């Protein structure tokens, strides 16, 4: 048995254009987590997401992976 060779995907792995995220607070207000995020991750790129606690790193990853809208 041989695994079929898969076609290579495109060179652009992730494209972010003006990405933003807000959360609804308990009192009904919106809290801005981040806005105007732009970026391009290409095939074979290595990426590190760094920042202080509460900066929105985990939220960004959840949006990118589709875990939160």
C-alpha positions as CSV (number, residue, x, y, z in Angstrom):
1,X,0.0,0.0,0.0
2,X,1.2,3.5,-0.8
3,X,-0.2,6.7,0.4
4,X,-1.2,8.9,-2.5
5,X,0.9,12.0,-2.9
6,X,-1.0,15.1,-1.8
7,X,-0.8,18.2,-3.8
8,X,1.0,21.1,-2.1
9,X,-1.1,23.9,-0.8
10,X,-0.5,27.5,-1.7
11,X,2.3,29.6,-0.4
12,X,0.1,31.8,1.8
13,X,-0.9,29.9,4.9
14,X,-2.7,32.7,6.8
15,X,-3.7,36.2,5.7
16,X,-5.1,38.6,8.2
17,X,-6.6,41.9,7.0
18,X,-8.0,44.4,9.5
19,X,-8.9,41.7,12.0
20,X,-10.6,42.8,15.2
21,X,-12.3,41.3,18.2
22,X,-14.5,42.5,21.0
23,X,-16.0,40.6,23.9
24,X,-19.4,41.3,25.4
25,X,-19.0,42.2,29.1
26,X,-21.5,41.1,31.8
27,X,-23.0,44.6,31.9
28,X,-23.7,44.5,28.2
29,X,-20.8,46.7,27.0
30,X,-18.2,45.7,24.5
31,X,-14.6,45.4,25.4
32,X,-12.1,45.9,22.6
33,X,-9.5,43.1,22.6
34,X,-7.6,44.1,19.4
35,X,-8.3,45.8,16.1
36,X,-6.7,46.4,12.7
37,X,-4.5,43.3,12.9
38,X,-2.8,42.7,9.6
39,X,-0.3,39.9,8.7
40,X,0.8,37.3,6.3
41,X,2.2,33.9,7.2
42,X,3.8,32.1,4.3
43,X,4.8,28.5,3.8
44,X,7.8,27.6,5.9
45,X,7.5,30.8,8.0
46,X,7.9,30.5,11.8
47,X,5.8,32.7,14.0
48,X,5.8,33.6,17.7
49,X,3.0,35.4,19.3
50,X,4.3,37.3,22.3
51,X,2.9,40.0,24.7
52,X,2.0,40.8,28.2
53,X,-0.7,38.9,30.1
54,X,-4.1,40.1,28.9
55,X,-2.9,41.4,25.6
56,X,-5.1,39.1,23.5
57,X,-2.7,36.4,22.4
58,X,-5.0,33.5,23.2
59,X,-8.0,35.3,21.8
60,X,-6.1,35.9,18.5
61,X,-5.3,32.2,18.3
62,X,-8.9,31.3,19.0
63,X,-10.1,33.6,16.2
64,X,-7.5,32.3,13.7
65,X,-8.4,28.6,14.5
66,X,-12.1,29.2,14.4
67,X,-12.8,28.5,18.0
68,X,-14.5,31.8,18.4
69,X,-16.0,34.1,15.8
